[in-house]
Amino acid sequence: MNKLLKGALVGALLLSTSIVAQAETTIRVTLQLPEKHSLGQNWLAFKKIIEAESGGDLKLELFPSAQLYKDKQVPEAVGSGAIEAGSAFLGRFAGAVPAVEIVNLPFFFKDEAHLRASAANGSEMREILDAAVVKETGAKVLWWQAYGRNVYLNKGEPIRTPADLNGKKVRTYGKVLGWTVQALGGAPTLMSGSKQFLAYQQGAVDVGMTGASGVKSRKLYEVMDNVTLSYDSAIEFVAVINNDFFNSLSAENQKIITDAAATVEKQLRDQVYQGEAAMIEEMSSKINVVSLTADERALWVDATKSVVEKFAAERGDVAVKAIEAANSSK
């Protein structure tokens, strides 16, 4: 009798454990940056919200520092369902949706407020681009992860006008950014972020192009003399989830995820832009910081007008619609 009772208790315990295990849904996330990076902390903030709001029904497991996939592999890995979710540079989706490079258009967003309005969760531009990404890749955009704005780095005399880039070899990180460099008179050289320090140190390129935060995080001030705050384009990452996986979740859990995404998206954007200003002030003791005058900035804007026209002509109907949507947000 005791054996039967013990067996029944063990069976009940195993059944209970099985039910709990089945009830929990784990979302594995791939991230190429360290957990301590702002994007890693952004995912951890998201994790805290969804696990609390779902009562433990949703679990998130973060795999930072490219443990599972490199940045360029994320769109396919998430879209195919090889992993549930991840972060990737928005430009990684340009192969499937060329229009996403709208954020790289030089001086297209007239100021921070315009960029915020255009890239905001639920904005018309976002609706157009996010819908195209999920349609073409199977990866649903949960939120955009602000990374900062573009700046230029060089040695010697600082860069103030397009003439200062004439004939110079410039590191870029996207096709549209290459068009910008060409419009400014330079020669674009596509290069990953991790190779910057050595390339600048060895003089492989004359001019650097990167996010403002990268000057500090990659210690680029050790190998460059000047940073020009052109702020001509934005750098955005996206947090994506496999669409089929998302659709398999209960309506309640879907809402928990989308609500949390909206919350952490705003938190990160506020943090990045506030932190950008503080970082520049901190770096001013280590590198010459150059802010463009209104007249100098006007020269840059005039020199790069053709890039927006080329983008609209070559990137398809989605790009044209995205431009129109962003323009309506001014």
GUDOKOL-156284 format. One line per 2 residues: their letters; for each residue x, z, y of N, C-alpha, C. Coordinates in steps of 0.02 Angstrom, whole numbers, plus 50000, padded with zeros to 5 digits. Layout:
// GUDOKOL-156284
A	X Z Y X Z Y X Z Y  ...
END
This chain:
// GUDOKOL-156284
MN	50042 50000 49940 50000 50000 50000 50043 50000 50062  50096 50044 50060 50142 50047 50116 50177 49980 50127
KL	50195 49948 50071 50228 49883 50075 50183 49831 50106  50119 49833 50085 50070 49785 50113 50062 49796 50188
LK	50059 49860 50206 50050 49877 50277 50111 49855 50318  50170 49869 50290 50231 49848 50324 50234 49772 50330
GA	50214 49738 50277 50215 49665 50277 50168 49637 50329  50109 49669 50333 50059 49647 50382 50084 49657 50453
LV	50117 49715 50463 50144 49730 50529 50199 49681 50549  50243 49667 50502 50297 49618 50515 50267 49550 50529
GA	50217 49531 50489 50185 49466 50500 50152 49462 50568  50119 49516 50587 50085 49517 50652 50137 49513 50708
LL	50193 49547 50699 50246 49546 50749 50275 49476 50757  50287 49444 50700 50314 49376 50702 50265 49327 50734
LS	50201 49336 50718 50149 49293 50747 50146 49303 50822  50150 49367 50843 50148 49383 50914 50208 49352 50950
TS	50267 49358 50918 50328 49329 50948 50322 49254 50953  50293 49223 50901 50284 49150 50900 50238 49128 50956
IV	50183 49166 50966 50135 49148 51018 50167 49153 51087  50207 49206 51097 50241 49215 51162 50289 49158 51173
AQ	50327 49141 51120 50376 49087 51125 50343 49021 51142  50284 49009 51110 50248 48947 51123 50219 48947 51194
AE	50201 49006 51219 50170 49009 51285 50221 48996 51340  50284 49016 51329 50335 49007 51379 50357 48933 51381
TT	50364 48907 51441 50388 48839 51451 50453 48842 51489  50506 48817 51460 50572 48819 51491 50587 48752 51526
IR	50607 48758 51588 50628 48699 51627 50703 48701 51634  50737 48657 51600 50810 48653 51606 50827 48609 51666
VT	50875 48632 51706 50893 48597 51768 50967 48581 51769  50984 48518 51783 51054 48499 51789 51073 48492 51862
LQ	51130 48520 51879 51155 48519 51948 51230 48508 51946  51255 48460 51986 51327 48446 51985 51367 48493 52028
LP	51333 48532 52070 51367 48579 52115 51367 48649 52085  51411 48693 52110 51413 48761 52084 51349 48799 52101
EK	51334 48850 52063 51274 48891 52074 51275 48923 52143  51334 48940 52168 51340 48973 52233 51328 48926 52292
HS	51330 48860 52279 51317 48812 52332 51245 48818 52356  51231 48796 52417 51164 48802 52445 51111 48769 52401
LG	51129 48714 52367 51080 48681 52322 51068 48723 52260  51120 48756 52235 51112 48800 52178 51069 48860 52196
QN	51082 48889 52254 51042 48946 52277 50969 48925 52289  50960 48863 52310 50894 48835 52320 50854 48833 52255
WL	50888 48812 52202 50855 48811 52136 50840 48882 52112  50885 48929 52126 50873 48998 52104 50815 49029 52142
AF	50806 49010 52205 50748 49034 52243 50684 49006 52213  50686 48943 52192 50629 48911 52159 50614 48946 52093
KK	50667 48960 52055 50660 48995 51990 50625 49062 51999  50646 49100 52048 50617 49166 52060 50542 49162 52074
II	50523 49112 52113 50452 49104 52131 50410 49084 52071  50431 49032 52035 50388 49007 51981 50384 49056 51922
EA	50438 49092 51909 50436 49140 51854 50390 49199 51871  50392 49219 51934 50350 49275 51956 50277 49254 51959
ES	50264 49196 51989 50195 49174 51998 50161 49155 51932  50200 49133 51884 50171 49114 51819 50168 49173 51770
GG	50191 49231 51792 50192 49289 51748 50238 49279 51689  50290 49240 51699 50338 49228 51645 50321 49169 51601
DL	50265 49136 51615 50245 49078 51575 50294 49021 51586  50320 49015 51648 50370 48965 51664 50439 48998 51668
KL	50488 48968 51636 50556 48992 51639 50601 48935 51663  50652 48951 51702 50698 48899 51725 50769 48918 51706
EL	50804 48870 51678 50874 48879 51657 50917 48829 51694  50962 48853 51736 51004 48810 51777 51072 48798 51745
FP	51092 48734 51743 51157 48715 51717 51197 48684 51774  51235 48724 51812 51272 48700 51871 51338 48666 51853
SA	51372 48642 51906 51439 48614 51900 51444 48557 51849  51391 48516 51845 51390 48456 51802 51405 48472 51729
QL	51381 48530 51705 51392 48549 51635 51360 48498 51588  51302 48472 51608 51266 48426 51564 51270 48353 51585
YK	51259 48341 51650 51259 48272 51675 51294 48267 51743  51327 48211 51754 51356 48197 51819 51300 48172 51865
DK	51314 48174 51929 51264 48154 51979 51233 48086 51965  51274 48037 51949 51249 47969 51938 51206 47962 51875
QV	51211 48012 51830 51173 48010 51768 51104 48044 51774  51094 48081 51828 51033 48121 51834 50968 48080 51836
PE	50964 48025 51875 50902 47987 51876 50878 47965 51807  50924 47940 51766 50906 47918 51699 50891 47977 51652
AV	50932 48029 51658 50924 48087 51614 50856 48120 51625  50837 48130 51688 50772 48161 51702 50715 48112 51689
GS	50724 48050 51710 50672 48000 51701 50655 47987 51628  50705 47991 51585 50694 47979 51514 50669 48040 51476
GA	50676 48098 51509 50655 48160 51475 50711 48193 51435  50772 48168 51443 50829 48199 51408 50838 48271 51432
IE	50819 48283 51494 50818 48350 51523 50757 48353 51568  50730 48413 51577 50667 48419 51615 50675 48406 51690
AG	50729 48430 51720 50735 48425 51793 50808 48425 51815  50818 48410 51879 50886 48408 51905 50888 48389 51978
SA	50948 48392 52006 50959 48371 52075 51008 48313 52076  50997 48267 52122 51043 48210 52130 51043 48187 52203
FL	51097 48158 52225 51102 48127 52290 51047 48074 52293  51008 48073 52346 50952 48026 52352 50974 47954 52342
GR	51034 47938 52364 51059 47870 52357 51068 47848 52285  51069 47896 52238 51075 47878 52167 51013 47841 52142
FA	50958 47845 52179 50897 47811 52160 50891 47742 52194  50941 47723 52233 50938 47660 52270 50938 47599 52224
GA	50966 47606 52164 50965 47550 52117 50895 47531 52097  50852 47582 52089 50782 47570 52070 50737 47563 52131
VP	50752 47601 52183 50712 47600 52245 50759 47596 52305  50779 47535 52323 50827 47526 52378 50805 47559 52444
AV	50740 47567 52453 50714 47594 52516 50734 47666 52529  50756 47703 52477 50774 47774 52488 50833 47781 52535
EI	50872 47728 52544 50930 47732 52588 50911 47730 52662  50847 47733 52676 50824 47736 52745 50856 47795 52782
VN	50870 47849 52746 50899 47908 52778 50971 47895 52800  51001 47841 52774 51070 47824 52793 51073 47774 52851
LP	51015 47752 52876 51015 47705 52932 51043 47739 52994  51091 47708 53027 51123 47739 53085 51077 47747 53145
FF	51072 47808 53169 51034 47824 53230 50960 47804 53226  50936 47795 53165 50865 47777 53156 50820 47836 53174
FK	50840 47895 53152 50803 47956 53170 50832 47980 53237  50790 47981 53287 50815 47992 53355 50843 48062 53366
DE	50818 48111 53328 50843 48179 53334 50823 48219 53273  50842 48282 53271 50827 48325 53213 50752 48331 53202
AH	50714 48336 53257 50641 48344 53251 50610 48283 53218  50634 48224 53235 50608 48162 53205 50625 48159 53131
LR	50686 48178 53114 50706 48179 53043 50664 48228 53004  50654 48287 53032 50614 48338 52998 50543 48314 52986
AS	50513 48283 53037 50444 48259 53031 50438 48204 52979  50487 48159 52978 50485 48102 52932 50498 48123 52860
AA	50544 48171 52851 50564 48192 52783 50523 48251 52757  50476 48275 52797 50438 48334 52777 50394 48321 52716
NG	50385 48373 52677 50341 48369 52619 50271 48347 52641  50245 48293 52610 50179 48269 52627 50177 48217 52683
SE	50235 48202 52714 50237 48152 52768 50224 48083 52738  50205 48036 52781 50189 47968 52757 50251 47935 52727
MR	50309 47943 52759 50370 47913 52731 50386 47942 52663  50380 48008 52656 50393 48040 52592 50345 48015 52538
EI	50282 48010 52556 50232 47988 52507 50250 47919 52480  50272 47874 52524 50290 47806 52505 50351 47806 52459
LD	50403 47841 52479 50465 47841 52440 50459 47879 52375  50427 47938 52377 50420 47978 52316 50378 47942 52263
AA	50326 47907 52287 50283 47870 52240 50322 47813 52208  50365 47780 52246 50406 47725 52220 50456 47751 52169
VV	50486 47809 52182 50536 47837 52137 50505 47854 52069  50448 47888 52069 50417 47906 52005 50393 47844 51967
KE	50369 47795 52003 50345 47733 51972 50402 47695 51938  50459 47692 51972 50515 47652 51946 50560 47689 51898
TG	50562 47755 51901 50610 47793 51860 50579 47843 51812  50517 47864 51824 50488 47916 51782 50507 47986 51803
AK	50546 47991 51858 50566 48056 51886 50523 48071 51946  50487 48126 51943 50443 48146 51998 50482 48189 52048
VL	50479 48171 52111 50513 48210 52163 50473 48273 52177  50505 48330 52169 50473 48394 52185 50485 48412 52258
WW	50548 48405 52279 50563 48417 52349 50630 48384 52367  50638 48372 52433 50702 48346 52458 50746 48405 52477
QA	50810 48399 52462 50858 48452 52475 50906 48430 52531  50895 48456 52589 50938 48439 52646 51010 48459 52632
YG	51056 48415 52649 51127 48429 52638 51165 48429 52705  51135 48399 52756 51169 48398 52821 51169 48328 52851
RN	51208 48320 52905 51211 48256 52940 51282 48228 52938  51287 48164 52946 51350 48128 52939 51397 48138 52999
VY	51461 48145 52985 51513 48149 53036 51572 48106 53016  51617 48093 53063 51678 48054 53051 51740 48097 53061
LN	51791 48084 53021 51854 48122 53025 51912 48074 53032  51963 48094 53069 52023 48052 53073 52083 48092 53098
KG	52140 48059 53097 52202 48088 53123 52220 48054 53188  52262 48086 53227 52284 48055 53290 52232 48062 53345
EP	52223 48008 53383 52175 48008 53437 52104 48011 53409  52060 48053 53436 51992 48059 53409 51950 47997 53418
IR	51901 47991 53375 51853 47935 53377 51797 47953 53426  51788 47909 53476 51735 47922 53525 51689 47862 53533
TP	51714 47801 53522 51674 47741 53530 51684 47695 53470  51641 47646 53460 51650 47599 53405 51717 47564 53406
AD	51745 47554 53465 51810 47521 53470 51864 47560 53433  51855 47625 53428 51905 47667 53394 51905 47657 53318
LN	51854 47623 53293 51850 47610 53221 51870 47538 53203  51883 47499 53253 51899 47428 53242 51960 47419 53197
GK	51949 47384 53141 52004 47370 53094 52024 47429 53051  51990 47485 53057 52009 47545 53018 51973 47546 52950
KV	52009 47571 52901 51980 47579 52833 51943 47645 52831  51878 47642 52815 51835 47701 52821 51804 47719 52753
RT	51811 47782 52733 51779 47805 52672 51703 47807 52682  51665 47779 52634 51592 47782 52636 51566 47808 52569
YG	51501 47822 52566 51471 47848 52504 51403 47815 52490  51394 47753 52515 51332 47716 52502 51335 47647 52533
KV	51294 47602 52508 51296 47533 52531 51277 47525 52604  51222 47558 52624 51199 47553 52693 51250 47583 52740
LG	51284 47635 52719 51337 47665 52760 51395 47615 52767  51405 47574 52717 51455 47521 52721 51436 47470 52773
WT	51372 47453 52776 51348 47407 52828 51361 47436 52897  51351 47501 52904 51362 47534 52968 51435 47528 52990
VQ	51480 47541 52943 51552 47537 52958 51570 47465 52979  51543 47416 52944 51557 47347 52962 51531 47330 53032
AL	51472 47355 53048 51443 47344 53114 51486 47375 53169  51520 47430 53151 51562 47465 53199 51633 47435 53203
GG	51645 47385 53160 51710 47351 53162 51760 47375 53111  51739 47420 53066 51785 47447 53017 51778 47414 52949
AP	51819 47435 52901 51817 47409 52833 51796 47465 52786  51736 47461 52756 51712 47515 52713 51748 47520 52646
TL	51759 47582 52624 51789 47594 52559 51747 47647 52524  51711 47626 52472 51667 47673 52436 51709 47722 52396
MS	51694 47786 52405 51735 47838 52374 51694 47901 52362  51702 47932 52304 51665 47993 52288 51690 48050 52331
GS	51647 48100 52341 51664 48156 52383 51725 48195 52359  51731 48201 52293 51786 48241 52265 51855 48211 52277
KQ	51857 48146 52293 51921 48113 52304 51944 48113 52376  51902 48140 52420 51917 48137 52492 51983 48170 52511
FL	51991 48232 52492 52049 48271 52514 52114 48234 52502  52124 48212 52440 52187 48178 52422 52193 48111 52459
AY	52137 48075 52466 52138 48010 52500 52158 48018 52573  52132 48069 52605 52149 48081 52675 52221 48105 52682
QQ	52241 48147 52635 52309 48174 52636 52361 48119 52627  52346 48071 52584 52393 48017 52568 52384 47956 52614
GA	52332 47957 52656 52322 47901 52701 52292 47840 52667  52256 47850 52612 52225 47794 52576 52171 47761 52620
VD	52141 47800 52664 52094 47773 52714 52114 47803 52782  52092 47769 52834 52109 47792 52902 52058 47842 52928
VG	51996 47833 52907 51941 47873 52934 51897 47900 52877  51874 47961 52885 51830 47990 52835 51758 47992 52860
MT	51713 47989 52813 51641 47995 52828 51613 48045 52778  51580 48097 52802 51555 48149 52756 51501 48190 52790
GA	51473 48237 52754 51426 48283 52783 51463 48336 52822  51434 48361 52874 51467 48411 52916 51490 48471 52874
SG	51449 48493 52827 51467 48551 52786 51528 48539 52742  51541 48475 52726 51598 48458 52684 51665 48471 52717
VK	51666 48472 52783 51728 48486 52819 51755 48555 52800  51709 48602 52794 51728 48670 52775 51736 48678 52700
SR	51684 48658 52662 51684 48670 52590 51741 48635 52554  51761 48576 52578 51815 48538 52547 51882 48547 52583
KL	51882 48590 52634 51943 48605 52673 51975 48543 52702  51933 48498 52726 51959 48434 52753 51996 48443 52819
YE	51986 48500 52850 52022 48515 52912 52097 48522 52900  52117 48531 52837 52188 48537 52820 52223 48469 52821
VM	52184 48415 52814 52214 48348 52810 52190 48299 52863  52146 48321 52907 52123 48280 52963 52127 48319 53028
DN	52135 48283 53083 52144 48316 53148 52079 48324 53187  52034 48275 53180 51974 48274 53220 51910 48264 53179
VT	51856 48293 53202 51790 48280 53173 51744 48259 53230  51717 48199 53225 51672 48172 53276 51600 48182 53253
LS	51562 48220 53292 51493 48236 53274 51447 48180 53294  51451 48126 53255 51408 48067 53269 51336 48082 53250
YD	51327 48121 53197 51260 48138 53171 51216 48075 53169  51245 48020 53146 51211 47956 53146 51162 47946 53088
SA	51171 47985 53035 51125 47979 52978 51121 48045 52941  51074 48050 52895 51063 48112 52858 51088 48104 52786
IE	51104 48161 52756 51123 48164 52686 51071 48206 52650  51037 48176 52603 50983 48210 52567 50994 48207 52492
FV	50979 48261 52459 50975 48263 52386 50901 48270 52369  50883 48259 52306 50814 48269 52285 50812 48310 52221
AV	50763 48355 52218 50750 48394 52157 50695 48357 52120  50710 48334 52060 50662 48293 52022 50646 48325 51955
IN	50587 48307 51929 50564 48332 51864 50535 48273 51825  50545 48274 51760 50517 48220 51719 50442 48218 51728
ND	50414 48160 51744 50343 48155 51760 50298 48171 51701  50316 48148 51642 50275 48163 51583 50275 48237 51568
FF	50333 48268 51576 50337 48341 51565 50293 48377 51615  50297 48357 51678 50257 48390 51730 50182 48382 51714
NS	50162 48323 51694 50092 48310 51679 50067 48347 51617  50114 48369 51575 50094 48406 51514 50080 48480 51530
LS	50098 48502 51590 50087 48572 51609 50015 48583 51629  49993 48645 51627 49926 48662 51649 49920 48649 51724
AE	49859 48639 51747 49847 48627 51818 49872 48686 51859  49864 48746 51831 49886 48806 51866 49962 48807 51875
NQ	49999 48790 51822 50071 48790 51826 50097 48733 51870  50062 48677 51869 50081 48622 51913 50076 48644 51986
KI	50024 48679 52003 50015 48703 52071 50068 48754 52091  50085 48797 52043 50137 48847 52056 50202 48811 52073
IT	50218 48759 52035 50280 48722 52045 50279 48684 52112  50226 48649 52128 50223 48611 52190 50223 48657 52251
DA	50188 48712 52246 50187 48760 52302 50257 48790 52313  50290 48807 52259 50357 48836 52264 50406 48784 52292
AA	50397 48722 52271 50441 48668 52296 50435 48661 52371  50374 48663 52397 50363 48657 52469 50396 48715 52506
TV	50393 48774 52477 50422 48834 52508 50498 48829 52512  50530 48814 52456 50604 48813 52455 50632 48753 52492
EK	50593 48699 52497 50616 48641 52536 50626 48659 52609  50576 48692 52637 50580 48712 52708 50635 48764 52718
QL	50641 48811 52672 50693 48862 52677 50762 48830 52681  50775 48782 52637 50841 48751 52634 50854 48710 52697
RD	50805 48671 52720 50816 48630 52780 50832 48674 52841  50794 48728 52848 50808 48774 52903 50878 48803 52898
QV	50895 48823 52838 50961 48853 52825 51017 48804 52839  51010 48742 52816 51063 48692 52823 51076 48676 52896
YQ	51023 48664 52934 51034 48643 53003 51056 48701 53048  51034 48761 53033 51058 48819 53069 51131 48833 53050
GE	51145 48826 52987 51213 48838 52962 51262 48786 52985  51238 48724 52995 51280 48670 53018 51311 48686 53086
AA	51270 48710 53131 51293 48728 53198 51344 48784 53196  51329 48835 53154 51375 48892 53147 51441 48870 53116
MI	51437 48824 53067 51497 48801 53033 51542 48763 53081  51512 48720 53124 51551 48682 53172 51587 48728 53220
EE	51552 48779 53242 51583 48828 53287 51642 48863 53253  51633 48879 53190 51686 48912 53152 51746 48866 53142
MS	51733 48802 53129 51785 48753 53115 51823 48733 53178  51796 48747 53236 51827 48725 53299 51897 48755 53309
SK	51911 48808 53274 51978 48838 53278 52027 48806 53230  52001 48763 53185 52044 48732 53134 52049 48656 53141
IN	52002 48626 53178 52001 48554 53186 51970 48538 53253  51993 48484 53285 51967 48464 53350 51896 48436 53342
VV	51848 48469 53372 51778 48448 53367 51760 48404 53427  51736 48344 53412 51719 48295 53464 51644 48284 53466
SL	51613 48300 53522 51541 48287 53532 51536 48226 53578  51495 48177 53558 51487 48116 53597 51447 48128 53660
TA	51466 48096 53714 51426 48098 53775 51367 48051 53766  51319 48054 53809 51260 48010 53805 51281 47937 53809
DE	51329 47921 53852 51352 47852 53860 51389 47828 53798  51430 47871 53769 51466 47853 53708 51418 47842 53650
RA	51370 47886 53644 51320 47880 53591 51281 47815 53598  51266 47795 53659 51230 47733 53671 51269 47673 53645
LW	51335 47675 53650 51377 47621 53624 51371 47615 53548  51370 47673 53514 51362 47674 53441 51294 47646 53421
VD	51243 47668 53456 51174 47646 53441 51169 47570 53448  51196 47544 53503 51192 47472 53516 51231 47432 53464
AT	51289 47458 53443 51331 47423 53395 51301 47420 53325  51256 47466 53309 51230 47470 53240 51156 47448 53234
KS	51128 47420 53286 51058 47398 53283 51045 47349 53226  51094 47307 53212 51085 47255 53161 51075 47284 53091
VV	51099 47346 53080 51094 47377 53014 51021 47390 52996  50982 47414 53043 50911 47427 53032 50875 47361 53017
EK	50892 47310 53054 50861 47243 53045 50878 47216 52975  50940 47224 52955 50962 47200 52889 50927 47239 52834
FA	50920 47304 52843 50887 47347 52794 50815 47324 52783  50779 47311 52837 50709 47290 52833 50704 47222 52799
AE	50752 47178 52812 50750 47111 52784 50769 47107 52711  50815 47152 52689 50842 47147 52621 50817 47199 52572
RG	50785 47252 52595 50766 47306 52550 50694 47304 52526  50656 47253 52545 50590 47244 52517 50533 47277 52555
DV	50472 47268 52528 50411 47292 52561 50409 47368 52567  50434 47403 52517 50433 47476 52520 50475 47500 52579
AV	50532 47467 52591 50575 47486 52647 50540 47475 52713  50505 47419 52719 50469 47403 52781 50415 47455 52794
KA	50379 47474 52741 50326 47524 52748 50356 47593 52767  50413 47609 52737 50446 47673 52752 50469 47675 52824
IE	50495 47619 52849 50517 47615 52919 50458 47625 52966  50404 47591 52950 50343 47597 52992 50317 47669 52992
AA	50319 47700 52934 50295 47769 52928 50340 47816 52968  50405 47807 52962 50452 47850 52998 50445 47840 53074
NS	50435 47779 53095 50427 47764 53166 50363 47798 53194  50313 47804 53153 50251 47835 53175 50258 47911 53182
SK	50314 47938 53156 50325 48011 53160 50363 48031 53222  50384 47982 53262 50423 47997 53323 50381 48035 53373
END
